[in-house]
């Protein structure tokens, strides 16, 4: 049987000192748990913070680059694209305000750049004076141009004259006078054509060109400028070679017509340089090279006042001579036809050489019999006075005409007038003075050539 005192002591231990000891152990366990959790938290923060710091150090800093201002040029055709790009990299570039751009996103606010565009210069643009230049640019009308770096500029030796241009027209006189014996004949003219072929070969592959032949008419190789590649250069040589050889003397018909500018109108003539220049201006040439042996004989059209005066004179003649005309008509109707006879018309051989200036070459023809009437009425018929000759164009007329051509073809595009170079091939003084004046008017040069070797 348990002792009541021992039971009381045991109850005291549970409710007093024992409870205190048990509470202290619990507090120690809670303290250890809290410290352990704190240590784990600190270690975690240390690891995570270190990772964040290391990651931030590895990130590439934002780099700001001012891109160079570039000037793009549209290449003429695909085959010259590489040349154009190379020239773009080495060409002078315009001054612009540089812009800063970030290669990757950043939260940094960039400061505003304040600069005067009139005084700011980039490091890759040298200072230079503004100059004017001829070129195929955009100007140029067709959009093929290469203004600025000159890959389309041709430098050629035109019978001793140094000429440059991006759109070149070569005008060649193919009149029969170019092959006269005193001028070297056919062989001498062959040397002229060979020198023209040398000029064609010297054209830069980036330039444009055309070849126009002229005599009593004018024929252009193509209706528009063509690129100076090997194919078209060969085509140009083939175009010029057949002129003034056996069976093909001079030129009497072509594909270029004169412009009608009112009173300033051409109605015919020989050495039709006006037609050749019309073709060159219509194709937008910036450099024109001419070789000819004589002054152009371009017949003027009568002015309205001159035509009216002639019609009045013609009518007055009919009024005064109507009786004579009627008498002739009656006599012609009453006259016998004459005796019919057969006449042998002998054959004709073709000309073996070039005809004289203004004459047509003789074509071969077989002989034949023809019936003719011998005797009969032979009195000449009264005729009214012929129309007056309005004369030929002067240099002033040419300049006026080309000025109107410039207003039509160049001025709307904002393009300067072309430069004209002239060669007088064994030319007389009047023709030489004309070509020299034409070249001077259009800021070119003139040279007289007596012999070509």
C-alpha positions in Angstrom: 0.0 0.0 0.0 1.4 3.3 -1.1 2.5 5.9 1.4 0.3 9.0 1.2 3.4 11.2 1.8 5.3 9.8 -1.2 2.2 10.4 -3.4 2.1 14.1 -2.3 5.9 14.5 -3.0 5.5 13.0 -6.4 2.6 15.4 -7.2 4.7 18.3 -6.1 7.6 17.3 -8.5 5.2 17.0 -11.5 3.4 20.2 -10.8 6.5 22.2 -9.7 10.2 21.6 -10.4 9.4 18.9 -13.0 7.2 21.2 -14.9 9.9 23.8 -14.9 12.5 21.4 -16.2 10.2 20.2 -18.9 9.4 23.7 -20.1 13.1 24.6 -20.2 13.9 21.6 -22.5 11.1 22.7 -24.8 12.4 26.2 -25.0 15.9 24.9 -25.8 14.5 22.7 -28.6 12.5 25.7 -30.0 15.7 27.9 -29.8 17.7 25.3 -31.6 15.0 25.0 -34.3 14.9 28.8 -34.8 18.7 29.1 -35.0 18.8 26.2 -37.5 16.1 27.8 -39.6 17.9 31.2 -39.4 21.2 29.6 -40.5 19.5 27.9 -43.4 17.9 31.2 -44.5 21.2 33.1 -44.3 23.0 30.4 -46.3 20.2 30.5 -48.9 20.4 34.2 -49.2 24.2 34.1 -49.5 24.0 31.5 -52.3 21.2 33.3 -54.2 22.9 36.7 -53.8 26.2 35.3 -55.1 24.5 33.8 -58.1 22.8 37.1 -58.9 26.1 39.0 -58.5 28.0 36.6 -60.7 25.3 36.7 -63.4 25.3 40.5 -63.4 29.1 40.5 -63.9 28.9 38.1 -66.9 26.3 40.3 -68.7 27.6 42.2 -71.7 27.5 46.0 -71.0 25.3 48.1 -73.3 27.4 49.5 -76.1 26.4 52.5 -78.0 27.7 53.0 -81.6 27.1 55.9 -83.9 26.6 54.2 -87.3 28.3 55.9 -90.2 26.0 57.8 -92.4 25.8 56.0 -95.7 24.8 57.1 -99.1 23.1 54.5 -101.2 23.4 54.4 -104.9 21.1 52.4 -107.1 23.3 50.2 -109.3 22.6 50.5 -113.0 22.2 46.8 -113.6 22.9 43.7 -111.6 26.2 42.9 -113.3 27.7 46.1 -111.9 26.2 45.8 -108.4 29.6 44.7 -106.8 31.4 47.7 -108.4 28.8 50.1 -107.1 29.0 48.7 -103.6 32.8 49.0 -103.6 32.6 52.6 -104.8 30.0 53.4 -102.1 32.4 52.3 -99.4 35.2 54.4 -100.7 33.2 57.5 -101.7 32.7 60.7 -99.8 29.7 60.7 -97.7 27.5 63.7 -96.6 27.5 65.2 -93.2 24.6 64.2 -91.0 23.7 64.3 -87.4 24.9 61.0 -85.8 22.4 59.0 -83.8 23.3 56.8 -80.9 21.8 53.4 -81.0 22.1 50.6 -78.4 23.1 47.1 -79.5 20.9 45.7 -76.7 18.1 46.9 -74.6 18.9 49.0 -71.5 17.1 51.1 -69.0 19.6 54.0 -69.2 18.1 57.2 -70.5 20.3 58.7 -73.2 21.0 62.4 -73.1 19.7 64.6 -75.9 22.4 65.3 -78.5 22.3 68.9 -79.5 24.3 69.7 -82.6 24.1 72.1 -85.5 23.8 70.1 -88.7 25.5 73.0 -90.7 28.7 72.7 -88.7 28.9 69.0 -87.8 31.3 66.9 -89.8 31.8 63.2 -89.6 35.3 61.7 -89.4 35.0 59.9 -92.7 33.9 62.9 -94.9 36.8 65.1 -96.1 36.1 68.7 -96.8 35.8 69.5 -100.5 34.5 72.3 -102.7 31.2 71.8 -104.4 31.7 71.1 -108.1 29.4 70.5 -111.0 29.7 67.3 -112.8 28.2 65.4 -115.7 26.9 62.0 -114.9 24.4 59.3 -115.4 22.7 59.8 -112.5 19.5 60.1 -111.7 19.8 62.4 -112.9 20.4 61.9 -115.6 17.1 61.2 -116.4 16.9 57.5 -116.8 18.1 56.6 -113.3 21.0 54.5 -114.4 23.5 57.1 -113.2 26.4 56.7 -110.9 26.9 60.3 -109.8 29.4 60.8 -107.0 32.0 58.1 -107.5 32.3 58.1 -111.3 32.3 54.4 -112.2 30.2 55.3 -115.2 32.5 58.1 -116.5 34.3 57.4 -119.7 37.5 59.1 -120.6 38.3 58.8 -124.3 40.7 60.2 -126.9 38.5 61.5 -129.7 40.9 62.2 -132.5 43.2 64.0 -130.2 40.6 65.7 -128.0 40.2 64.5 -124.4 36.5 64.0 -123.6 34.7 62.7 -120.6 31.1 61.7 -120.1 28.6 59.2 -118.7 26.1 59.4 -121.6 28.1 59.7 -124.8 26.7 60.2 -128.3 29.1 59.7 -131.3 27.9 61.4 -134.4 29.7 60.2 -137.6 29.4 61.9 -141.0 28.9 59.2 -143.7 28.4 61.5 -146.6 30.0 60.4 -149.9 32.3 63.4 -149.7 34.1 61.7 -146.8 35.4 59.1 -149.3 36.5 61.5 -152.1 39.9 60.6 -153.6 41.5 63.9 -152.4 40.5 62.9 -148.9 42.1 59.5 -149.0 39.2 57.6 -150.7 37.7 54.5 -149.2 40.9 53.4 -147.4 41.2 56.8 -145.8 37.6 56.6 -144.5 38.3 53.1 -143.3 40.9 54.5 -141.0 38.4 57.0 -139.7 36.0 54.2 -138.8 38.8 52.3 -137.1 39.6 55.3 -134.9 35.9 55.5 -134.0 36.0 51.9 -133.0 38.9 52.7 -130.7 36.7 55.4 -129.1 34.0 52.8 -128.6 36.4 50.3 -127.1 37.6 52.9 -124.6 34.1 53.5 -123.1 33.8 52.6 -119.5 31.5 49.5 -118.8 29.4 51.7 -116.5 28.6 54.4 -119.1 25.9 54.7 -121.7 26.4 55.5 -125.3 24.9 55.7 -128.8 26.2 56.0 -132.3 24.4 58.1 -135.0 25.3 58.2 -138.7 24.3 61.2 -140.8 24.4 62.4 -144.4 21.3 63.4 -146.3 19.4 61.7 -143.4 20.4 60.4 -139.9 20.2 56.9 -138.5 20.6 56.1 -134.8 22.0 52.7 -133.8 19.3 52.4 -131.1 16.3 54.6 -130.0 17.8 54.9 -126.5 21.2 54.9 -124.9 22.7 51.5 -124.3 25.2 50.2 -121.7 28.8 50.1 -122.8 29.3 46.3 -122.4 31.2 44.1 -124.8 28.1 43.0 -126.7 26.8 46.5 -127.4 30.3 47.8 -128.3 30.5 45.1 -130.9 27.0 46.0 -132.2 28.1 49.6 -132.5 31.2 48.6 -134.6 29.0 46.4 -136.8 26.6 49.4 -137.2 29.3 51.8 -138.5 31.4 49.4 -140.7 29.0 49.0 -143.7 28.8 52.8 -144.5 30.6 54.0 -147.6 31.6 50.7 -149.0 30.7 49.3 -152.5 26.9 49.3 -152.8 26.3 51.4 -149.7 27.3 55.0 -150.4 26.1 57.8 -148.2 22.7 57.8 -146.4 19.4 58.9 -147.9 16.9 57.7 -145.3 17.0 57.2 -141.5 15.0 56.9 -138.3 15.4 60.5 -136.9 13.1 63.3 -137.9 13.5 67.0 -137.3 11.5 68.8 -134.6 9.0 71.4 -135.7 9.5 74.5 -133.7 7.3 76.9 -135.7 9.3 79.1 -138.0 12.5 77.2 -137.2 11.8 74.2 -139.4 14.0 72.2 -141.7 12.7 70.8 -145.0 15.7 69.0 -146.5 19.4 69.5 -147.3 22.7 67.6 -147.1 25.1 66.8 -144.2 22.1 66.8 -141.9 23.9 67.5 -138.6 20.7 68.9 -137.3 19.0 65.5 -137.4 22.0 63.8 -135.7 22.0 66.4 -132.9 18.2 65.9 -132.6 18.8 62.2 -131.9 21.6 62.9 -129.4 19.5 65.5 -127.5 16.4 63.2 -127.5 18.5 60.4 -125.9 19.8 62.8 -123.1 23.5 62.7 -124.0 25.8 64.7 -121.7 28.8 64.5 -124.1 28.4 64.7 -127.9 31.4 64.0 -130.2 31.1 64.9 -133.9 33.3 64.2 -136.9 32.4 65.8 -140.3 34.0 67.1 -143.4 31.7 70.0 -144.3 29.3 72.6 -143.2 25.7 71.4 -142.8 23.3 72.5 -145.6 20.0 72.4 -143.8 17.3 74.0 -145.9 15.0 76.4 -144.1 11.2 76.3 -144.5 9.5 79.4 -145.8 7.9 81.5 -143.1 4.1 82.1 -143.3 4.8 85.6 -144.6 7.2 84.3 -147.3 4.7 81.6 -148.3 1.9 84.1 -148.6 4.0 86.4 -150.7 4.9 83.6 -153.0 1.3 82.5 -153.4 0.3 86.1 -154.3 3.1 86.2 -156.9 2.1 82.9 -158.4 -1.5 83.9 -158.7 -0.5 87.2 -160.3 1.5 85.3 -162.9 -1.5 83.1 -163.8 -3.7 86.1 -164.1 -1.2 87.7 -166.5 -0.3 84.5 -168.5 -3.6 82.6 -168.6 -3.9 83.2 -172.4 -0.5 81.8 -173.1 -1.2 78.7 -171.0 -4.5 78.1 -172.8 -2.8 78.5 -176.2 -0.1 76.0 -175.3 -2.7 73.5 -174.2 -4.7 73.8 -177.5 -1.5 73.5 -179.6 -0.4 70.5 -177.7 -3.8 68.7 -178.2 -3.8 69.5 -182.0 -0.2 68.5 -182.7 0.5 65.1 -184.3 2.1 62.4 -182.1 5.1 62.0 -184.4 6.6 59.0 -185.9 7.0 55.9 -183.7 10.4 54.4 -183.7 12.2 51.7 -181.6 15.4 52.9 -179.9 17.9 50.6 -178.2 18.7 51.7 -174.6 22.2 50.4 -173.8 23.0 48.7 -170.5 24.5 50.6 -167.6 27.2 49.3 -165.3 27.1 50.0 -161.5 29.4 52.7 -160.2 32.8 51.3 -159.2 33.4 54.1 -156.7 31.6 56.6 -154.6 29.4 59.2 -156.4 30.0 62.9 -156.3 28.5 64.9 -153.5 24.7 65.4 -154.1 24.6 62.6 -156.7 23.1 59.1 -156.3 25.2 56.1 -157.1 24.6 54.4 -160.4 22.9 51.0 -160.3 23.5 48.3 -162.9 20.8 47.9 -165.6 20.4 45.7 -168.6 19.9 47.1 -172.1 16.4 47.1 -173.7 14.3 48.4 -176.7 12.0 51.4 -176.2 9.4 52.9 -178.5 9.7 56.7 -178.9 7.9 59.3 -181.0 10.2 61.4 -183.2 8.9 64.9 -184.2 5.6 66.2 -183.0 5.0 69.0 -180.6 8.1 70.2 -178.9 7.2 73.8 -177.7 8.0 74.3 -173.9 5.0 74.9 -171.6 4.8 78.2 -169.9 5.5 77.8 -166.2 5.0 80.0 -163.1 8.0 81.3 -161.1 9.5 78.7 -158.7 9.2 79.0 -155.0 11.9 81.2 -153.4 14.8 79.6 -151.6 14.6 80.3 -147.9 18.3 79.7 -147.5 20.2 77.4 -145.1 20.5 77.3 -141.4 23.2 79.4 -139.8 25.1 78.7 -136.6 22.6 81.0 -134.9 19.7 78.9 -136.2 21.4 75.7 -134.9 22.0 77.3 -131.5 18.4 78.4 -131.3 17.1 75.0 -132.4 19.3 73.2 -129.8 18.1 75.6 -127.2 14.5 74.6 -127.8 15.6 70.9 -127.8 17.2 71.6 -124.3 14.0 73.1 -123.0 12.1 70.0 -124.2 14.5 67.2 -123.2 16.9 68.5 -120.4 15.3 71.4 -118.5 12.3 69.5 -117.1 14.8 67.0 -115.6 17.1 69.7 -114.2 20.0 68.4 -116.3 22.7 70.7 -117.7 23.1 71.1 -121.5 25.6 68.7 -123.1 29.2 69.4 -124.0 30.0 69.1 -127.7 33.4 68.2 -129.2 33.9 68.6 -133.0 36.5 67.2 -135.4 36.8 68.7 -138.9 38.1 66.0 -141.2 39.9 67.6 -144.1 37.3 70.3 -143.8 37.1 73.6 -145.7 37.3 76.9 -143.8 33.5 77.6 -143.7 32.8 74.2 -142.3 35.7 74.4 -139.8 34.4 77.8 -138.6 30.9 76.4 -138.1 32.1 73.3 -136.1 34.5 75.5 -134.0 31.6 77.9 -133.2 29.3 75.0 -132.3 31.9 73.5 -129.9 32.6 76.8 -128.3 28.9 77.5 -127.8 28.6 74.2 -125.9 31.8 74.4 -123.8 33.7 71.8 -125.9 36.7 71.8 -128.2 37.3 71.8 -131.9 40.2 70.3 -133.9 41.0 70.1 -137.6 42.4 66.8 -138.8 44.0 66.6 -142.2 45.2 63.0 -142.2 44.6 59.9 -140.1 47.2 57.1 -140.0 
